[in-house]
């Protein structure tokens, strides 16, 4: 009988011996491999934090003490130790979330899976504990070394360190990687830290008597006149110099925060000793733990690209994927085309935020290592820097997950758009992404970008239009351009019947126009990946005797004039988009129609302004009504005057603009 099945709360760890803790760590790793192999998920990161998580829950008292996981992709062990063993439902609709989830447990706090924010949370929570007089409560934040490349993490450290009584313990999980190997000056500094000499000093430096002794010496020397002042300055300078040589932690202690480590993050005793010392200090402390991503699982350790950061369904014995590979992915199409464009244009520079492989810039980086920049988890910096690159005569192409554009919005508005910078932003995994949940759905960009002056936004429907629109985007050098596409396979190319003068593609036209008004019934405006659904709706309407036209604007911002003209020639316009309806493409087209005196009814069909839980893309579309049956039914009701917005009556001509 194993130990793990009897662990339902962190307090169950208190009774375990040292040998039993080692056994439990092995059981947890086996559990993770067997279960995540069946569902997919973040395997490598969680294999690397087993001892760390065990130590945190042995030393601290959750939920009385607040434990925060930065990004949260490494919280699986935490879930197991807090009684959630139902991993057969991981990342499935109605099942266990892939990130912390307050609805699942009182032990979960931060649900957002955007990196570098945990220390701001820790700052706020620890301040609240102080204000409430809860001096016995600790705040523990687990943050990866990759997340420390995000600027806001250092803003938080600066504030936490300002209060020496704040009971905050920051655990830096240093595995040398965020998704792929961590980059930048901070990563280089971390790699230089030496463990042996550090461990000899940690216990002394975290003893409050050490600080008190130094304070007494300082006060006595400073009160003893000029000679004492001189001696103090000399000793202080010598101490600082020796500390920086023997204990290379100045990066943290210069901010006034105690530092412990580096420790072996897989040595259970070392982990618990360091955490206990940090807890007993009673002030802000950073514990630096060296860990291995994919620890204990040979296939993960051997996987050089990302050490199984995230996997699909795999064979637990070999680590090989079990699901058959589908067709070409959207990311793959972008990856090959941006490399082709870079072959032709020396001014093209790729930029990524710690996601070189996931966003498809790896082939370009291999061919042109000096023309691909990985800034770490720093989207704000990436976008502001791109304005400088454009000023210098280059054309930056920034590849991000759509959800992470939110973090660089101010820079896009004020640094890029305001200055008319020729910068292209490529948004991967736009729309509904599925099992990663609410903070990973890329559903905000269409609404977020609508009001940025001068911005051009394209949504390709297939591989051919992605290649075409990417080339059109990098040809614009006086304004920002955005290309967005979803996660998954791209599917077959969808040919147009014809292309209008402003680039709008007509994809399908069914039925005859009304003899008295010259109008067709329904104009279906399909945004990017929604084209297949729009075509299916058009076919369904035709079966019920309703005429329709399906168009793909290709560039949805600014709204092409032919979209407005086509709206005048139909009884109702239906815009299908995989972003939030509020302030989305449909709303923008409605405004353009009104400004041109077109009074045709328009219905926005898209996602609700809600945080959508994790589920498959198709399950979410069913849930929100993005199906052929639901859309067709609504249109039929609108045409018959039974549902708002009411379509123009059959045979009634549109009013002319004044």
N, C-alpha and C positions, 0 to 999 in steps of 0.2 A: 504494500500500500504506500503510495507516494505521499510526499509532504504537501504538494501544491493543492490537492483537492480539499485539504483542511484549512486553507488560508482564505478567509472571507473578509477579513478586516486587517488593517495594519497592525493592530494590537496582537494578532496571532503570531507575529514575528518575534515578539519579546521572549517567548519561551524556548526559542530555538538555540541550540548550541552552535559553536563555530563550524563544526563539521556539517551540521544540518543546514546551515546557511549556504555552504558550498553546494550541497546536494540540491537545495531548493533552486539555486541559480541555474544549475544544469537542467532541472526539470522545466524551469520557465523557458529556457532557450529551446528545448525540445518542443514544448507546447507552442511557442511562437512559430517555429519552422513548420510544424504539422498543420497548424490552423491557417496561418497566412498563406501557405502554399495553396490552400483550397479556395480562398476568397480573393487573394491579391491584397496588397497594402504596403505599408512602410516596414519592411522587414529589417534591413541593415541597420538603421538608426536604433531600433529597439533592442536588437541583439547587443548593441554597444553600451546600453545604459542599465543593464540588469543590476549589477552591484551598486551602482550609483543610486538607483531608485530604491533598492532594498535598504541601503544605508540611510537615505533621507527619511524613509518611513520608520526606521528603527530609532533614529535620533530625535525626530520631530513628531509632533502629535497632530496629524491631520484628522478632521478639518479645523480643529482649534487653531493650529498653525496653518497658515495659508501657503499652499504649494502651487507654484505656477510653472507651466511648461511653455517655453518660447516656441512658437509655431505649433507645438502640440503633436507633431508627427511621431515624437518619441515617447508618447504617453501610454503605450500599450501595456508596459509592465505595471505602471501605476494603476491602470484599469484592472488588471488581474489581481493586484494586491488589495484593491478596494472592493472585491467581491464580484467582479464582472468577468465570468469565465465563458460566457456565451459567444465565443469568437467564431462560431460557425455562421453567425449572422453579420459578421463584420462588414461594414460599408454597404450593406444591403438595405432596401427599403424597410423601415420599421425596426431595423436591427441596430447593432452596436455602431456608433459613429467612429470614424477613423481619427477623430481629434477629440479633445475634451468636450464634454457636453453636460451642461448643468442639469438637463432633464434626466440624465442617467444617474448622477451621483452628487451628493453634497461635497464630495472631495474635489470636484471639478470647478474651476473658476473662470479661466479665460478660454472662450470658444473660438475666437478668431485664430485662423491659421496663417496669418501674415507675420513674418519674422520681425524681430528686433523691438517688439513692443512690450515684452514681459517686464523689463526693468522699470518702465513707466508705471505699469500696473503695480509693481512691488513698491515703488515710491508712494503711490497713492494709498495702497492698502496699509502700509506701515505708518503713514501719517494719520490715517483714520484710527488705527489702533492707539496711537499716542493721544489723539484728541479725546478718544473715548476712555482714556485711563486704563487701557488693557495692556499693562506692561508685561504680562506673562505670555503674550502672543508673538510668535515669530513669523516672518515672511520669508519664504524660500523661493528663489527663481532659478530654474534650470535653463541655461541658455547655451547654445552651441557656439563654437568659435566663429563659425560662418556668420551667425546673426550679429556678432560684434562688429562686422563690417558695416552695419547699418548705423547711420549717424545718430538716430534718436536714442539708441542704446547708451551712447556716451553722454548725451544730454541728461539722461536719467541718472547715470553713474555720478555725474557732477553734482546733482541735487541730493542724491542719497548720501554721498560722502560728506556733505556739508553739516550733517547732524551726527555727531559721534555716539549718540545714545540710541540711534535707530536700530532696531533688532532685525536687520536684513542680512540674509546670507545668499550671496550670488554664487551659484555653482556653474562654472564654465566647463562645459563638456567639450574638451578639445580632442577631436578626432582628425583634425587637419582637413576637414571637409565641411561644406554646407550640403550641396547636392553632389558636386564634384570637389576636387581639392580646393581648399580655401586659398584665396589670392589676396595680395596686397601687403602693405607694410606691416599691418597688425599681425597677419599670419606669419610673416617672417620673424617678427619679434617673438611670438609664442614658440616658434620652433627652436629658438635659441635658449630657452629656459632650461636650466639644469636641475635635475631632481635631487641628487644626493646631498649637496650642500644645503639646499633649501629645507629639506626635511629636518635637518639638525637644528634649525633656528625657529621653526614655526611655533613649537610649544612655548619657547621663551617669549617670542614677540606677541603671542596671543594671551599672555598672562597679564592681567590688569596691573600687577605690581611692576611690570616692565615700564609701562607708561607713567605710573606714579613716581617711580624712581627717577626717570628722566625729567619729569616735571620739577621734582624737588631740587635736583642738581641744577637745572636751568635757572630756577628762581634764586638759588643761593649764589650762583656765579654772577648772575645779572645784577644782584644787589651789592656785590662786593667791589663796585667801582669799575674804572676803565680796564684794569688788568683782568678782572673777572669776566667782563664782557668780551675781551679779546680771547681769553681762554675758551669761553663758551663757543664763540664763533669758530675757533679752530677745531675744537672737538666735534662740533656739529658738522662742519664741512668734512672732517675725516670720517665720521660715521656715515654720512650720506655717500661719500665716495666709495668706502668699503662695501656699503650695502649694495650699491649698484654693480660692483664687481662680483661680490659673492652671491648676492640675492638679486638677480636682474628683474625686479618687479616694479621699477620706478614708474612704469606706465600707469599703475593703479595707485601706488602709495603717494605719488606726487599729487593726486587728487585728495589725499587724506584718508584713504581706505586701506584697511589691513588686508594682507594677502597671504594665503596659505597655498603651498604647493611649489611645483607641480607634484601631484601624487599619482600613483598607479590607480586608475579608476576601476580596475578589475581586482584589486586587492581589498577584500571586504573589510579587513581589520584597519587598513590604512584609510579607507574611505570613512569608516565610522569614527576613527580617532580624529581625523581632520574636521569632520562635521561637528563632533562633540566640542572640540576646542573652539570652533567658530561660534557655536551656540553659547558656550560659557563666557566668551568675550563680551557678549551683550551689546555689541555695536555692529556697524556695517563691516562685513568681511567678504572677500572673494576667495572661494576655494577653487583652485585650478586642477582639474582632473584630466589625465591623459587616458583616452579610451581608444578602442578599435571598432570602427564601424563593421558590422557583420561578425562580431566576435563569436567564435565557437562554431561557425558554419562555413566549411571550406569553400563551397561554391560562391558564397558572398565575398569572402576574403580574396578569392582569385579573380573576381570581376573588377577589373581595373577602372572602368569608366565611372561607376558610382557605388560599387560594393552593395548592390541590391538595395539602393535607397528606396525604391518603390518597385514592386514586382506585380505581374499579373498572376494568373493561375500557373503554378509550376509543379514539377515533380520534386517532392521534398528530398529525395535521395540524391538527385543530380543537380537540381536547380534549373533544369531546362524547362522552357515554356511548354505547356501542354496544349494550350489553345492554338489552333492553326492560324498562321498569319493571314490576315486579310489582304486587301488591296493596298495601294499606295496611300499613305497618310497625307493630310494637309501639310503637316510639318515637313514631310519628306519632299513635297513639291516645292515649298518655299526654300528648303535647304539647297536643292539642286539649282534652282533658278537664281538665287542670290549669288551662288558661286559662279554661275555663268555670267551674271552681270559684272561681278568683280573681275572676271577675266577680261572683260571689255573696257572697264572704266577703273582707272587707278585712283579716282577720288572717292570711291565707295569704301566706307569704313563700317564694320559691324560692331555693335555694342550689345552686351548681355549683362544681366545682373545675377551672376552665380548660376546660370542655367544654360551653359554653352551647348550641351548635348540635347536637353529637352526642347529647346527652341529651334534647333537645327543649324546652328552656326559652326558646328564642329568641322565640316568639310571646308568651309571658307577659311577657318582658322588654321587648318593643316596646310592649306595651299598658301595662305598669306598671313603668317603668324603676327606680323607687325601691323596688320590692318583689322584685327579683331580685338576689342578691348573688353575684358571682364572686370567690371567695377565692384564685384561683390554685391551683397544685398543692399543696394543703394540706388533705387530707381530715381529718387529726386536728383541725385548727383548725375546720374546717367543722362537725364533729359536736359538738365542745365548745361552740362558739359557739351552736349551735342550742339547747342546753340553756338558755343565757342568754336567747335569744329567747323560748323557751317560758315561762320564768319571768316575762318581761315581758308575757305575755298574747298572744303571737303563736303561730301554728302553722307551724313551718318544714317545708318539703318539700325534702329533700336528694336530688338526682338524681346518681347515680354509675354508672360501670361496675361490675359486680359484683366484678370482681377487685380493685378499689381499696378496697372496704370493709375488706379485711384491714388496711389501714394505719390505720384509725380504730377498730379493735376496742376498745381500752382506753377510749377516750372514750365509745363507745356503752355499754359496760358500766358504767363508773364515773361518768360525767358525766350521761348521759341516763337509763339504766335505774335506777340507784341513786336518782336524784332524782325518778323517776316523771314524767319530762318528756314532754309530748305532742309528739313529733317523728316525722315520717314520712320514711322512707328508701326511695327508689325505685331498685331495682337493675336497670339495663339490661344487656343482653348476659350474662345469667346462663346457667349450664350450659355446653355446648360451643359455643365461638364459631367454631372452624374454623381458617382459615389463619394467624392471628396467633400461634398456638402456646401453649406451656404456661403462660407467665406472663399470658396474656390470657384463658384459659378461666375463666369465672365459676362454677367447679364446687365452691367451698369454702364458700359462704355457708350452705347448708342445714345443714351440720354445725357450722359456726362459731357459728350463732345459737341452737342448740338449748337451751343451758343458761342463757341470759340471763333472769333472773327478770322476769316480767311482760310480756315481749316478745310481740307478735302478728305472725305471718308469713303472708302470703297469696301464693298462686301462681295467677294467673288462667290460664284455658285458652284464652280468646279475647278479642276486643275488648269484648264486652258485659260479661264478668266483670271485665276490667281496669277499665273505667269504674266498675262497681259497687263493686269492692273498694277502689279509690282513694278513693271517697267514704266508704266505711265506715272507712277508715284515718284520714282527717283528722277524723272525728267522735270519735276517741278522744283525749282530752286529758290522760290521767293515766298513760300508758305509751308506750313506743316502738312504732311499727308499721313493718313492712317489706313492700314489694310487689316481687316479682321476676318478670322475664320475659326471654325469650331474644332473640337477634339475629334480624333478618329479617322476613319478612312474617307477619302475624298469622293469615291464613287465614279460613275461614268460621266464623261463630258455631256453637257446638255446644249444642243445646237439651237441657235436662234432662227426664227423665220426670216427676220430682217433686223437691221440695226438702224435706228433713227440718226439724224444728223448730229445730235448731241451725245451719242453713245449709248442711248437706252436700247436694250434688246427686247424685241417682241418675241416671246417664246411660244405662245399658243393663242389661237383665235377660234372660237367655236360659235356657231349659230349665226343668224342673219340679224342685221340691225332693223329696228322698228321703222316701218315705211313712213310713218307720219313725222317722227322726230329725228330719224336717222341715227338713233342711239342703240348701242348694245346695252345689255343689262348690267353686267358686273365687270369692273376693272380690278384685277387682282395684282397688287404691287408686292412682289416677293423680294425680301432682303436676303441676299446671299444664300446661305444654306437652307432657307425656307422655300426655295424654288420647287423642289420635289413635292412638298406638301401643297403648294399653290397649284401645281399642275394636276395633282390628284383631285383637288377641290373643283377645278375647272371641268374635269372629266365627269365628276359626280353631278355638277350642275347641268351639264349637257344632257345627261341621262334623264333629267327632269324638265327638259325643254327650255333651259335658261342659257342665254348667250353670255359669253365672257371673253375677256382678253387677259392674258398673263404677261406682265412685263417685268424685266429685271433692270432696275435703274443703273446697276453696276456701281456708279458713284452716287451715294445717297445724300452726301453733303458736298457742295450745295445741291439743292433739289433741281434736277434737270427740267428745263422748260417743257419738254415733251410730255413729262409726267402730268403736269398741270393741264396741258392741252388735251391729253387723253382722258383726264378726269371729267372734262366738260362733255365728252362724247359718250358717257355712261350714266346709268341711273344711280349707281352707288359705287363707291371706291372702298376696297378692303385691303388694308396694309398688313402683311404678315411679317413679323420680326421676332427674333429670339432674344430680345432685350426687354427691359421693363417698358410697359405701354406708356406710363406717365413720362411725358417729355421726350418720347422716342421719335423714331422716323415718321410714324403716322401723324403725330402731333405737328411735326415740322412741315409735312406735306399739306396738312389742313391749313396751316398758317399761310403757306405760299398760295394755296388755292384762294383763300379769302382775299389776300392782297391783290390777286389778279381778277377778282370778281366772279369766281367760280363757286356756285352755291351747291354743288353736288354733295350729297351726304357721304361721310367718310367714317368707317369703322376701324379702329385700331385693334388688331389681334396680336397679342404678345404675352409677355409674362407679367404676373401681378407684381406690385411693389411690395413684395414680401421676402423674407429670408426663407428660401426653399430648402427643405431638408435633403439629406443624401438619398439618392435612389438612382436607377438607371435613367438615361436620357428619355427613353420611350415611356417609362413609368411616369416621369415628371410631365411629359407632354400630355399624357392621358389625364393626369390629375388636374392640369390647368386648362384643359380644353383645346389644346393645339392638335386636333385630330381632324381628319377629313369629314367624319360624320358630324361632329359638333359644329364646325365652321360652316358646312353646307346647310345644316339645319337652321342656323342663325341667319344666314343670308336669305334663305327662302322666307323666313319670317319677316325679315326687313323688306323684302320685295313686295310682300303682301300687306304691309302696313301693320303687322302685328307686333313688331319689336323695333325699338329705337336702336340706331338712327334709321328713320324711315327713308326708303329709297324714293327717288323721284317717280311720280306716277307714270305708267306706261303711256307713251305717246305725247307726254308733256315736254315741250322744248325747254332747255335751260334759259334762265334769264340772262340778258346781256348786261355786262358790266357798265356802270356809268362812266 
